C-alpha cells in the first residue's frame, strides 16, 4: 500500500463517524430541534453494537443493535422535549450524561473482550485495482452508508415534499401547524433519524475504528459533530466537506509529527479546531446565507394552540 | 414553609452526624482516576491497587473512587467533594491533578493526599511515581533487536518530563543494540482517546515503523499493530490479550504494595509527607512475560532486567548526548534525579522536536 493510500484511508476512517453523527443532527436541527445528546446516543450505539456483535458473532447484527439503541435513546429525548416540552438544551445535556453513564453500566461486562470487526467490502478485481482499488471499492460498508445518507439527505431536503415539510416545521412551526402539518410527529421522526445515525456512528467506533468496547470511547466526537452542523450552515454537502476537512487536518497533523517537521504538537492538535473556526468565520461573513439557512424555530418547543 | 425548611435542615443535620459517627472508626480512602478503570491500562492498574487495599484491610478501610475526572477545575471540585465526604487519605492518580490537589490540601490540613507523578509537596501532600523509564530501556533494547526496518513509532500523550524521559530511555536502550536506530514520535495530546491512539499507530506504521510503543492509556494502538502485522509493547498493564501475536511484552505498573503501605501508615498514625520514586527493585515497575520473540532476545532482556534490579545498570548512565549534540552526561556519570524529573530535552537520534 502506498503512503498516500494509507493517508487517505486513515482520513476516511477518522472522518466517517463525525459525518454519520452530524448528518442526522443536521436533519434534526432542520426540523427545529436542538439535540445536544449526540455524544450520549453515540456511546449507547457503541456499547450496544459491540455487545450484540460479541454475543451473536455477527457484526451486522451489532450495527442493527447500535441503530436501535441510538433510536431508543433519541426517543427518550423526543418524549421529554416534544411531548413534555422540557428545555431542549438541558435535556440534550442530560441525555449525554445518561448515555455515558448507562453505557458504562451496560458495557462493564464487555470490557477487554475481543471484538468483531465489520469486514471491508471486497469486490473481485475492482478492489485490487492499483491506487484507487482500496479507496473506492474496498472500504468498510459504513463508509458507503455514510455517503449514501449524505446524498440522500441532501436530495430529500432540497427536492422532495418531505424535505419541504421538515424545513417548514423548522422555520416556523406555527405556520406549518396552521397548514395542517403535524409538527410534533415530524419532529419525532427527525429525532429518531438523528438517533439512528448517531447509533451508526457509535457502531463505527466499536466495530470498525477500534473494535472493542472501552468506556467513553466516543471521546467528545459527538460535540465535534454538533459543531460541524453549525459550520456547514445546515447544508449536507458542506457538512461532508467539513467532516473530511476536520479528519484530514487531524490526520495530516499526525503525519507532519511523524515526519519530524518540528511544528509544536499542541499547535497541530489544535489545527482541526482552528481550521473549523476559520471556515466558520469566513462563512458567517456572508450574513444573508447563514440567516436564510438557520432554522428559525431552532430549539423552541412547540405546543399546538388548538 | 419556614418550619418545614427548619425541620428538613435538622433532619439533614442529624443524618449527617450519624453518618460521620459511623464513618469515624473506618478510614475512608479516596481515588481520583483520569480514565475509566476498564481502560486496561493506567487507571486499571491503579484500580487493582485500590482493590488490593480492600482485600488487605477488609472492614477497617472503605475505598471510594471517582473515574473520568478531567485535569483542571473539575478535578478540584471532585477532590474537595471526596475530602468533605470524610476521606482520610486521597490518591490523585494523574500528573494534571497536581495544582488542584495542592489547593484542596491547603483547605483540608487533616486529610492526607498522595499525588502520582507530580513534584510539588506540602505537609499533607506526598508524591509518588515509578521509574517507568527502567522498563522503557528494556523494551527499547528488545525493539532494536526485533525491528526489521530499524524504525520504531512512539505514541506520546503530552510532552511532560515523565513522557519525555520514557522516550529517551527507550531510544538509549535501542541504541545499545543499533546505534542508528530511529524513533518517530507522534503526540496525540490526550491520555485516553482510543480513536486517536489508533490513528497515530496507523500513521507511524505507514511511515515505516514496525514496532509501536505508547505512553497513552488505552489498548487501541496494540490492536492496530496486531491487525497490521507489526510488533507492539503493552503500557501500564499486561495487554497480551489484545494483541496475542503482535505483543512482545508489557511494562506493568504495580501500585498495590505502595497503596497498602501508605494506608497502613495512616492507620498507624505514622504517615508523613514524602516522595517515592520506586523502580523494578522496589517492585513498582514490572515487566510482563516475554512473548513472540526468539530465545536469545528474551535471554538478553532478562539479563538487562536483572542488571537494572541489582543496580549494575542505570538507563541514564553516560555518555549521553542531547539532540543538539551537547554532552548531557560524560562516560562514568549518571544523569541526576533532578534532571531526570525535569527532563525537557531529547537524546540524540529522536526524530522529533520538543
Boltz contact constraints between the chains, C-beta under 6 A:
constraints:
  - contact:
      token1: [A, 3]
      token2: [B, 206]
      max_distance: 6.0
  - contact:
      token1: [A, 6]
      token2: [B, 206]
      max_distance: 6.0
  - contact:
      token1: [A, 10]
      token2: [B, 199]
      max_distance: 6.0
  - contact:
      token1: [A, 10]
      token2: [B, 202]
      max_distance: 6.0
  - contact:
      token1: [A, 14]
      token2: [B, 199]
      max_distance: 6.0
  - contact:
      token1: [A, 111]
      token2: [B, 38]
      max_distance: 6.0
  - contact:
      token1: [A, 112]
      token2: [B, 40]
      max_distance: 6.0
  - contact:
      token1: [A, 209]
      token2: [B, 195]
      max_distance: 6.0
  - contact:
      token1: [A, 210]
      token2: [B, 194]
      max_distance: 6.0
  - contact:
      token1: [A, 210]
      token2: [B, 198]
      max_distance: 6.0
  - contact:
      token1: [A, 210]
      token2: [B, 220]
      max_distance: 6.0
  - contact:
      token1: [A, 214]
      token2: [B, 194]
      max_distance: 6.0
  - contact:
      token1: [A, 214]
      token2: [B, 218]
      max_distance: 6.0
  - contact:
      token1: [A, 215]
      token2: [B, 36]
      max_distance: 6.0
  - contact:
      token1: [A, 215]
      token2: [B, 38]
      max_distance: 6.0
  - contact:
      token1: [A, 217]
      token2: [B, 194]
      max_distance: 6.0
  - contact:
      token1: [A, 219]
      token2: [B, 193]
      max_distance: 6.0
  - contact:
      token1: [A, 254]
      token2: [B, 186]
      max_distance: 6.0
  - contact:
      token1: [A, 254]
      token2: [B, 200]
      max_distance: 6.0
  - contact:
      token1: [A, 254]
      token2: [B, 203]
      max_distance: 6.0
  - contact:
      token1: [A, 255]
      token2: [B, 203]
      max_distance: 6.0
  - contact:
      token1: [A, 257]
      token2: [B, 186]
      max_distance: 6.0
  - contact:
      token1: [A, 258]
      token2: [B, 184]
      max_distance: 6.0
  - contact:
      token1: [A, 258]
      token2: [B, 186]
      max_distance: 6.0
  - contact:
      token1: [A, 258]
      token2: [B, 203]
      max_distance: 6.0
  - contact:
      token1: [A, 258]
      token2: [B, 204]
      max_distance: 6.0
  - contact:
      token1: [A, 258]
      token2: [B, 207]
      max_distance: 6.0
  - contact:
      token1: [A, 260]
      token2: [B, 351]
      max_distance: 6.0
  - contact:
      token1: [A, 260]
      token2: [B, 352]
      max_distance: 6.0
  - contact:
      token1: [A, 262]
      token2: [B, 353]
      max_distance: 6.0
  - contact:
      token1: [A, 265]
      token2: [B, 187]
      max_distance: 6.0
  - contact:
      token1: [A, 269]
      token2: [B, 189]
      max_distance: 6.0
